[in-house]
């Protein structure tokens, strides 16, 4: 059951990374609490989400 949860978290982090990549690529505006989030934030969040997804998939693979 823990392996399935890690894989699910990896998939979610992967989707978040893809959405940040697309946002950075196409300069899509995002509003949070009525303020525009700077696009310069997305590449950093994309890298963070990729690292988290990789970590989840590696952890899932190490479980037997």
Secondary structure, DSSP 4 states (H G I P E B T S, - for coil): -HHHHHHHHHHHHHHHHHHHHHHHHHT---EETTEEPPTHHHHHHHHHHHHHHHHHHHHHHH--
